[in-house]
Amino acid sequence: MTNKIITRIDEDGNATVMLNRPEVHNAFDPEMVEALTADLEALGKDAEVRSVVLVGAGASFCAGADIAHMKKSASYTRKQNYEAALQSANMFHTLYTLPKPTVACVRGPVRGGGCGLVAACDIAVASRLATFRLSEVKLGIIPAMISPYVIGAIGTRMSHRYMITGEEFDSAEAFRIGLVHEIAEEEHLNVKVGALLAVLYTSGPQAIAAVKKLIPLSANAPIDRKLVDETSKRIAEIRATPEAQEGLCAFLEKRRAGWTDPAAPRAKPRAKKKR
């Protein structure tokens, strides 16, 4: 049986999560959705994990939901269809709310729900040869579960165009509209992601988790007294934490913060985790 998700954690705490159904362009079926959700949840709870990189095996990043499986939904009850959809929706939400920085390393075609995975990651870096398509309307369905993340990434105006037309666009357009943050030549993609991970390693892990909660709060709330009070509470609470005190002291003392030092002793890279 094929391992549909392969996860590996290196000695620096960087986890690589690979979608591993290359024969169907890494389209996700219920088993793959369940495995990816479970792995992400475990990584989110692992104190040794500093970041998560999402990649696809083979020539494609992700073709979205498995069409052959979706076709079977015609025989499902409404409840069964809802439960199946909710399983996938929970996968996207788990990725989006993970308390670790997430990076999508994108090679090849990205279709439908694959665009949702890219948008749900904090940072997305794409090969210059990558292509994208919000293709649901071409199948007579809608990009419902991924819509919060895609709209958050590219905005309502661009969502109107690309969700309605279902047309393909290249990495340059994905960069222009905000779906990806950077483009790299195919042979330099891993180097670019590695450089990002090095930068993330210099940031406080607890601060990153707090920022990930802060962004949707501030982005979706009116700028009123309630928001002013809430943001004041959040900075007041985190300033008193050991991590914040270490960071402030390190800056004043002109030294690196403690979280940038290797673990002592540094754990060996963990074996691949397969599902």
C-alpha positions, 0 to 999 in steps of 0.5 A: 500500500502506498504511503500517501503522506511522508513526513521527515523532521531534520536536525534543525526541527524543520519538518518536510511533509510530502503529498505522495500520490504522484500517479494521480498528481497528488490528488487527495482522497479521504485516506490522504486527507486523514493522514495529512491532518493527523501529521499536521496536528502532531507537528503542531504539538511537537515542541522540537518542530520549528517549521513545516514545509509542504511539498508534492512528490513527482511532477505536480504539487497537488491536483486537489480532490480526487475526481474519481472519488468525488464522482462516487458522492452522487450515491451519498446521502446529504449527511455523508456528503457533508461529513466528507466535505467537513473532513477536507475542510478540517484539513485546510483549517489545521494547516492554516491554524498550525502554531508553526510557520508553514511554507508551500514549496510549489513545483508543477501544476496546482489545481483546485484544492491544491491552490487551497493548500498553497493559500493556507500556508503562511509563505509560498514559494513557487517554481517559475514553471508552476501553473495554477487553476481554480478549476472547480467550476469546470467540473460543475462544483465550487471552491467552497472549502478553500475559499476563505484561504484563497480569498484571503490570499488574492482578495475578492476582486481576483477571486471573482475572476479566477474562481469564475473562469477557472482559467490557468495562470502561471507563477508570475500571475500567482505572484502578482495577485498574491497567491505566492510570495516568491518565484525561483528557477526550478534548480534554485527552489530548494535553496530559496526555501532553505534561506527562508527556513534560516530566517524563520529560525531567528524568530521566537517560536512563541512569537510566531504562534502568537502572530499567526493568531493575531493576523486574522483577528486584526484583519477581520475586525473593525478598528474600534475600542474592542480591537484596541483593547484586545491588541493591547492585552496581547502585547502586554501578555507576551512581553512578560514571557521568558521568550520575550525577555530573552529576545529583548535582553539579546537585542540590548546585549547585542547577542543572538537570542537563545532560541537560535542556538542548537539544541544541546545535545542536538537530536539526530534527524528523525526517520521518515514517518509514513502514512 
